[in-house]
Amino acid sequence: MKYLKYITNGALFALLLAGCSDDLDNKPVVLPVSGDEIEFGAAPGGFTDVNPESRTIYDVPAGSTFDNYQLLNIKWQYGIDQVRVYCPEGAEGFRTADYTVEATDASSGSSTGFLVKNGETGVRWGNTGKPHNFYAFYSLGKIDEGLQTGTTVTATIPTGQEGGKLLTYNNDGNEDPNGKFKIITPDMSFCMMAGKGTWTPGTDKNVALTFTPIVTVLDVLINGPKEDDVEFMNIVSVSVRSKSGKNIVGTFSYDLANESYNFDATDQSHTAASIATVQTIIDNNPVRLEQNQQLNVKFFLLPRDIKEGDLVVSVLTEGGVVYSKTISGTSTSGGDGVLGAGLITRIKTPKLGGQEANNWMSQIPDNALFTQLSLPGSKNSFAYRVDAGYDPQTGLSKFYQALPPLGINATVETTTQFDEGIRVFDVHLNIDRRTPVVYAGGANVSPQITLATVLNTLRAKVNPNNETASECAVVFLNYVNDGYTVSEWLPMVMDALDSWNSSNGGILTTLDQNTTMGDVRGKVAVIINLQTSDRPTGSAPVNYINNFSTSVQNTSIVSAPYSSGATVRIQNLQQCNNPEITSGETPYVYKGKGIGLVPYFITRENKLDGASFDLIETKRNLMKELNSEIAQGGQNLYINDLSGFCVTKNQSSTGYLNYDAYVCEDYWAFGTRYRWSSVDGESGGPIYDYANFPLDESDYVGVSSSAERPEASSNYLGKKWLVTAGNDLGNGGNTCLFAELFNGEAVTEYSSLVGGLRQPLGIVLMNFAGVATVDASNRSYAVQGIRLPGLIMMNNFMFPLKTGTTTTRSSSDTSYSKEGNVWD
């Protein structure tokens, strides 16, 4: 392990209080005048080959390579980088000011620069008969507070350290599109530095300020896949984590006068700051790392002691596989350990490979609240076959997935949704001879899969024998209306759960606002979706949602009560327009370019309430609205259901309207006084566009969507009642096209949540989880089923998760051989 100083002798640069001349030694001594504004000049303190157009970035010095560099230069970006300067002896009211670094004369070949004040006034001299002390801090934009009335500054190092460009270099440190070294350029504003200087009366007014880095830097070089493994891997993110739960990022204070740190702001907060992550997704695409290539990322960490073997570097690949390496070394006390303030520690990983089990949840701290997590899930999880003969114009697709969720009944498939990182599964249960069995694609799954089989398989996934459990799973159980009411269905489901739980104690678990990740490792949380107010009774620990809306037409976020007493907020609009069906031929309505075929229900809502015909846009807005709710810090359970279908030219897909009008009239036969009679000329259908509905609903005393009408009476005499039928249909459509359109929208949305916009995402369900493309009807659909879950998984490591009372332990200590190196 080597420490790499930023520049020779550890000095970053000197700011000289001078004019713009490079030849300072030949100038006569000029004494300052009290009250005058101080002009700061900047001269190099070890820079080499400074390029005035380059940012404050690391640079491999001449004579060094990426393989062997011992130090790194740092360069300014003139006109952009900013600092704050404070002088406690300065003139009253003018002791602090903010400055921008500018170049003095780039054409001269010198790197001398100067500071230009950002405001109307800069720091001014106080009593020039007394010494002056100067303190400065870079980067100005990362100061939370400080250096205005005292020498202490407060700043924050974030969990998610968003990178910049992806650059490719050769071993000499020169940009080369064919080079083997890929670099995610770091955000150098987190390379925080403290500047100090003194001025003694009687000396020249040019005062040197020496800047020194005060944060710790971990420089990680990741090797590509092994020669006998895959040709390449898609890297989603790289993280560094404290196995003991010690905070390595967060808010800290630094007193520039006595060079002391204070970490109380982070250590006393209820957030998990024990992990830092660099996202490696550029332009919505993960970094492709091939054999014999290397990827370089840099972490900025709190400058504090770390115990030997406590830090783990982890690489998250698409599909949720995590490769980890423990950093060995001694404590940083005395400056001779793994990490040191102002120093870089370089880590080279073994080549990627040798890890098959999906284990991304192993990186989540045990004390992180479960409500803080972002969980990728699959909708209609067992509807996983794709009908190649499906007609995208008129058909009703029965399939929402392409991979088996857990491998049950799998034949030639080599992977599962779980193996690709999916942790939430949506299961429909029918009853066969009082046994709950999985129902998908319009029928019971064949060969039959019982609820017990689903739970047995999940138990083996999340709680493998002789291994430390790191993962968990959530399973939604949904009622199938096939001969039993909900009230009859529920006890049979609970009997099966009770029976399974009696033989598998400690696996099923409940979830509430206090549940932590440590509480659910190796466990399965069953959530029963109930359209009624029924409540399950039995011995098995289960969760349930009452009054769960199964409508496919929810154009607003819906609420439902959860068993813990919390509220569930759900976005689950399913029935959407089809922008690829552009025929306006009757009887199907077409609403314009880019919108295409629309369902009947929205034509009615548009006519009555002005709702948008573009339901894909509506669903996108609802997705964002729910994300905004989560960002407000609510304690609800959030389900963002991104699944759905585009309607096809099939009345069961679009829905339609048949209508009959009735009038209440006198009727004396058989002792009955009043009756409802059909109104001539006011019946018809089917209609697919409410704009073509020939009747005015305001002419009717009531409208119902079934043949049921109120009992005829004098209250309705002479009044008309309208009965409509069929307009609530939406029994499927093109699920492949929808996934291509909307999963792409979701990738864009979640990719935009960077920096301070990072937040929990809740449970996110989707079509075709775990596959990049789906082939159907002689067409390949890019469904983003690998990219989207990868973004959701990575999000857990990009901001500080709120924590509960669980004592943090390493869930993955024993899963690593050779101090955590599973690459070997």
Summary of the structure (lengths in Angstrom):
residues: 824
radius of gyration: 32.8
end to end distance: 18.1
largest distance: 123.6
contacts: 2874
relative contact order: 0.10
helix: 17%
strand: 33%
